[in-house]
Amino acid sequence: MRRRHAPGRGMGNTPGGQTPDSGQATAELAVAIPSLILVLLIAIWLVGAVSIQAQCAEAARIGARAAARGETDEIVRGWSTRAAPPGSEISIRRGDDVIVVEVRFSTHAIGILADIAPDINITMSSTAPREISEKIRYTSIPDNS
């Protein structure tokens, strides 16, 4: 007994034996591949932004440690600038007992992502207590001899 194919499956009624959905897989693939590439580019861009965030956090920590040791603002800014991404803004606030170093960086996507990805503003800060040695005023020790 000969098996009959259901309409739209296998050998259809169209000339050459093609089904009405011929080429559908190609069309789906043509849409899927660019979408997949776009998602991959966005993921790579976000990983880069997380890396920049880590650099800003490390720069703030380095600056806060240096400021806590009693270094001048110029030296603190120099240390932080070396660790921060190029173009970062560094601010130093000295309180009575703590020092706060803040690193700000603004990044935006380039190329094809520039139109669809928002700008990312990264602000990382680190707070460190002043070290005791900075609070102590050295006086001459009396000579008991």
Secondary structure, 3 states (H helix, E strand, C coil): CCCCCCCCCCCCCCHHHCCCCCCHHHHHHHHHHHHHHHHHHHHHHHHHHHHHHHHHHHHHHHHHHHHHCCCCHHHHHHHHHHHCCCCCEEEEEECCCEEEEEEEEEECCCHHHHHCCCCEEEEEEEEEECCHHHHCCCCCCCCCC
